[in-house]
Amino acid sequence: MISTIAAVLLSSLFAFAPQGTAAGSSYQYMRIGHKEDAKTNPVAGIAMMGGGKDLDEAFKWLCQKANGGDFLILRATDDDAYNPYVNGLCHLNSVATLIIPDRTAAADPDVADIIRHAEAIFIAGGNQARYINFWKDTPVEDTINEALARGVPIGGTSAGLAVEPEFVYGALGDKEDDNDLASTDVLPDPYFPRVTLARDFLHLPVLKNTITDSHFAKRDRMGRSLGFLARIIQDGWSKSPREIAIDEKSAVLVEADGKATVVGSGKGAYFMQATQAPQACQKGVPLTMKGISVFKGPAGAHFDLASWSGTDGVSYTLSVENGAIHSTQSNNTIY
């Protein structure tokens, strides 16, 4: 990886921020590498990262999909710290960070044009409420989806993971870190005010009918995730929704055909599906729900999103009765 001093020098040499044409546009664009865009043929794929320490293996995989092109990091706040990190891992034409902090910036045609020229897109962590509030129903959403449709690979960690599937825990109104929404909030009341769900931001066919969660075992988020699944059914969005929940220091690398591999040093990924409607899912009433199938995939496990089946992992079933989770694993283990 390039040194901090070298990164600063490269940023100074190659970074540029085109002037936005929308009145008051506040986006920032910081780039290292070649100023001219490359024209390469990227390969579709999804790097789903569970948060915590960034996983070199997942970023290298995403870079390979870019095929030597231009790698773009999208953020709503913060800085360009990913630029030297990714540049040090990968052989690319350029690495750039585009910060889109409000809906005015998201409407700027220059912002859409920058996204349009990327051969890989990565959505950083932070607060997914900002991505939904600032980017949904804007040219940013449209241009990302156009890129995905033509095979540009995408990755995301934590909040960036949250916005990849059809169903999204929106964290609307949350603080920068949604760590505060705990399983102990959701299980006693699946309509707890901060259980805010959104849908149809990004259009990735293999993540249709799916929601995600991050920092999973590390932050004991099984209960809140089961609440998400129950709410999706209760609110009439799906009769049998699925979830991909990924622990810190773990990632799921998904090929275009839906075949996925779990990597990393965390506790891996949990592929869940609700098979029955909840028996009790109401405001102020503890959740009761049965028949949640789980496939726990450690590093090295494989999972086919098309058939929703995996190998080299463990399968079990969960239920929730009056807000308490029960497992068919020995010792009632839920993770």
C-alpha positions in Angstrom: 0.0 0.0 0.0 1.3 3.4 -0.8 2.6 5.5 2.2 0.5 8.3 3.7 3.0 10.9 2.3 2.8 9.4 -1.2 -1.0 9.3 -1.0 -1.1 13.0 -0.2 1.3 13.8 -3.0 -0.7 11.8 -5.5 -4.0 13.3 -4.3 -2.5 16.8 -4.8 -1.2 15.9 -8.2 -4.2 14.1 -9.7 -7.2 15.2 -7.6 -9.7 17.4 -9.3 -13.2 18.6 -8.5 -15.3 19.6 -11.5 -17.5 22.6 -10.9 -21.2 21.5 -10.6 -23.7 23.1 -12.8 -26.6 22.9 -10.4 -27.1 26.0 -8.3 -25.4 25.6 -4.9 -24.1 22.1 -5.7 -21.9 20.9 -2.9 -20.5 17.6 -4.1 -16.7 16.9 -3.8 -14.7 14.7 -6.2 -11.2 13.6 -5.3 -9.3 11.3 -7.7 -5.8 9.7 -7.9 -4.4 8.0 -10.9 -4.9 8.9 -14.5 -7.0 12.0 -15.3 -8.4 10.5 -18.4 -11.0 7.7 -18.0 -10.2 4.2 -19.2 -12.5 2.3 -21.5 -12.5 -1.3 -20.2 -15.1 -4.1 -20.0 -16.1 -4.6 -16.4 -17.6 -7.9 -15.1 -20.8 -7.8 -13.0 -20.7 -8.9 -9.4 -21.6 -7.7 -5.9 -19.2 -7.4 -3.0 -21.3 -7.5 0.2 -19.2 -6.5 3.2 -20.3 -6.7 6.8 -18.4 -3.8 8.2 -15.6 -3.4 10.7 -12.0 -3.5 9.4 -11.9 -3.3 5.6 -11.4 -6.7 4.0 -8.5 -6.6 1.4 -9.8 -9.8 -0.3 -13.2 -8.3 -1.0 -11.7 -5.1 -2.5 -9.3 -7.0 -4.6 -12.1 -9.1 -6.0 -14.1 -6.0 -6.8 -11.1 -4.4 -8.5 -10.6 -7.4 -10.6 -14.2 -7.1 -11.8 -13.3 -3.5 -12.9 -10.7 -4.9 -15.3 -8.2 -2.1 -14.9 -10.8 0.6 -15.2 -11.9 3.5 -12.9 -13.0 2.6 -9.4 -15.5 5.0 -7.7 -16.2 5.3 -4.0 -19.6 7.0 -3.2 -20.2 8.7 0.1 -22.6 11.2 1.6 -20.1 12.6 4.1 -16.5 12.1 5.3 -13.3 12.2 3.1 -11.2 10.4 0.5 -9.4 8.0 2.9 -10.4 5.0 0.7 -8.5 6.4 -2.3 -4.9 5.5 -1.2 -6.2 2.2 0.4 -7.8 0.9 -2.8 -5.0 2.3 -5.0 -2.5 0.4 -2.9 -4.4 -2.9 -3.3 -5.3 -2.8 -7.0 -4.0 -2.1 -10.5 -6.5 0.4 -11.8 -6.7 3.4 -14.1 -7.9 5.6 -11.3 -9.5 5.6 -7.8 -11.8 8.4 -6.9 -14.2 9.4 -4.1 -17.4 11.3 -4.9 -19.2 12.8 -1.9 -22.8 13.6 -2.5 -24.1 15.3 0.7 -27.6 16.4 -0.3 -30.3 16.3 -2.9 -29.0 19.4 -4.7 -25.7 17.6 -5.3 -27.5 14.5 -6.3 -29.4 16.5 -9.0 -26.2 17.9 -10.5 -25.6 16.5 -14.0 -21.8 16.4 -13.4 -22.4 14.0 -10.5 -24.3 11.6 -12.8 -21.6 11.9 -15.4 -18.9 10.9 -13.0 -20.8 7.8 -11.9 -21.5 7.0 -15.6 -17.8 6.6 -16.3 -17.0 4.2 -13.4 -16.0 0.6 -14.0 -16.6 -0.3 -10.4 -18.8 1.4 -7.7 -18.3 1.0 -4.0 -20.7 2.6 -1.4 -19.0 3.3 1.9 -20.3 2.9 5.4 -21.9 5.6 7.5 -25.6 6.2 7.7 -27.9 4.7 5.1 -30.6 7.2 6.0 -28.5 9.8 4.1 -28.3 7.6 1.0 -32.0 7.1 1.0 -32.9 10.7 1.9 -30.3 12.3 -0.4 -30.0 9.9 -3.4 -33.3 8.1 -3.8 -35.5 9.3 -6.7 -32.6 11.4 -8.1 -30.3 11.1 -11.1 -27.8 9.4 -8.7 -30.2 6.5 -8.2 -31.0 6.3 -11.9 -27.3 6.4 -13.0 -26.2 3.8 -10.5 -29.0 1.5 -11.7 -28.0 2.2 -15.4 -24.5 1.2 -14.5 -25.6 -2.0 -12.8 -27.8 -2.9 -15.8 -24.8 -2.8 -18.1 -22.7 -5.0 -15.8 -20.7 -2.6 -13.7 -19.8 -4.4 -10.4 -20.8 -2.9 -7.1 -19.7 -3.2 -3.5 -20.8 -1.9 -0.1 -19.9 -2.1 3.5 -22.2 -1.5 6.5 -24.6 1.3 5.4 -23.4 0.6 1.8 -24.4 -3.0 2.2 -27.8 -2.0 3.6 -28.8 -0.2 0.4 -27.9 -3.0 -2.1 -31.0 -5.3 -1.9 -34.7 -4.6 -2.7 -35.6 -4.1 0.9 -33.6 -1.7 3.0 -33.4 -1.0 6.7 -33.4 2.8 6.2 -32.2 3.9 9.6 -34.2 7.0 8.9 -33.7 9.6 11.7 -30.8 7.6 13.2 -27.5 8.9 14.3 -24.4 8.4 12.2 -24.0 4.8 13.5 -27.3 2.8 13.8 -25.7 0.7 16.5 -28.5 2.0 18.8 -31.3 0.0 17.1 -30.9 -3.2 19.1 -32.6 -6.6 19.0 -33.9 -5.7 22.4 -35.8 -2.8 20.9 -37.3 -4.8 18.0 -38.3 -8.1 19.5 -40.7 -6.6 22.1 -42.1 -4.2 19.5 -41.6 -4.9 15.8 -43.2 -1.5 15.1 -40.7 0.3 17.3 -40.5 3.8 15.8 -36.9 3.5 14.5 -37.7 0.3 12.5 -37.9 2.2 9.2 -38.0 0.1 6.0 -37.5 1.3 2.5 -37.5 -0.4 -0.9 -36.5 -0.3 -4.5 -33.4 1.9 -4.3 -30.9 -0.3 -6.3 -32.1 -2.9 -8.8 -30.0 -6.0 -8.5 -32.0 -9.1 -9.7 -30.1 -11.6 -7.5 -31.0 -9.4 -4.4 -34.7 -9.2 -5.2 -37.0 -10.1 -2.2 -34.0 -9.7 0.1 -32.9 -7.4 3.0 -29.4 -7.3 4.5 -27.8 -6.5 7.9 -24.2 -5.9 8.9 -22.0 -6.1 12.1 -24.3 -9.1 12.6 -23.1 -11.4 15.3 -20.7 -8.8 16.7 -23.6 -6.5 17.6 -26.2 -9.3 18.3 -28.5 -8.2 15.5 -30.4 -11.5 15.0 -33.5 -10.3 16.8 -33.8 -7.0 14.9 -33.2 -8.9 11.6 -36.1 -11.3 12.4 -38.2 -8.2 13.1 -37.3 -6.8 9.7 -38.5 -10.1 8.0 -41.7 -10.1 10.0 -42.4 -6.5 9.1 -41.9 -7.1 5.4 -44.5 -9.9 5.6 -46.9 -8.0 7.8 -46.7 -4.9 5.7 -47.6 -6.9 2.5 -44.3 -6.5 0.7 -43.5 -10.2 0.4 -44.9 -13.5 1.7 -41.5 -15.1 2.1 -38.7 -12.6 2.3 -35.0 -13.4 2.5 -32.1 -11.9 4.4 -28.3 -11.9 4.0 -26.8 -10.9 7.3 -23.0 -10.5 7.4 -20.7 -10.3 10.4 -17.8 -7.8 10.8 -14.6 -8.8 9.0 -16.7 -11.0 6.7 -17.9 -10.6 3.1 -20.1 -12.4 0.6 -18.8 -12.2 -3.0 -21.6 -12.7 -5.5 -21.1 -13.5 -9.1 -23.6 -12.4 -11.8 -25.4 -15.7 -11.7 -26.0 -15.5 -8.0 -23.3 -18.0 -6.9 -21.6 -16.6 -3.8 -18.6 -17.3 -1.7 -18.1 -16.2 2.0 -14.6 -14.8 2.8 -13.0 -13.1 5.8 -12.0 -13.8 9.4 -15.4 -12.9 11.1 -18.2 -15.3 11.9 -19.3 -15.3 8.3 -22.7 -14.8 6.8 -26.3 -15.9 7.6 -28.7 -16.6 4.8 -32.2 -16.6 6.2 -35.7 -17.0 4.8 -39.1 -16.6 6.5 -41.4 -19.5 5.5 -44.5 -18.5 7.5 -46.4 -15.4 8.3 -45.8 -14.1 11.8 -48.4 -15.1 14.4 -48.0 -11.7 16.2 -46.5 -8.7 14.6 -48.2 -5.6 15.9 -47.2 -2.3 17.5 -46.4 -2.8 21.2 -46.8 -6.6 21.0 -43.8 -8.9 21.4 -43.0 -10.7 18.1 -44.1 -14.3 17.5 -43.0 -15.9 14.3 -42.0 -19.5 13.3 -40.2 -21.3 10.6 -37.2 -19.1 9.8 -34.7 -21.2 7.9 -31.0 -20.3 8.4 -27.8 -21.3 6.6 -24.7 -20.2 8.5 -21.8 -19.9 6.1 -18.3 -19.5 7.5 -15.3 -18.4 5.4 -15.1 -20.8 2.4 -18.8 -21.6 2.3 -20.7 -21.3 -0.9 -24.2 -20.2 -1.4 -26.4 -20.1 -4.5 -28.8 -17.1 -4.3 -30.9 -18.5 -7.2 -31.7 -21.8 -5.5 -31.2 -20.4 -2.0 -29.1 -23.3 -0.9 -25.5 -23.6 0.4 -22.6 -26.0 1.0 -19.8 -26.1 3.6 -22.0 -24.5 6.3 -24.7 -25.3 8.9 -28.5 -25.3 8.4 -30.9 -24.8 11.3 -34.3 -23.2 12.1 -35.3 -20.3 14.3 -38.6 -19.3 15.8 -39.6 -16.3 18.0 -42.2 -16.8 20.8 -43.4 -13.8 22.7 -40.2 -11.9 21.8 -37.8 -14.7 22.7 -35.7 -16.5 20.0 -35.5 -20.3 19.9 -33.1 -22.4 17.8 -32.9 -26.0 16.7 -29.1 -25.8 17.2 -27.7 -27.4 20.3 -27.8 -25.3 23.4 -30.4 -23.1 21.6 -27.5 -21.3 19.8 -28.8 -18.6 17.4 -25.5 -17.7 15.7 
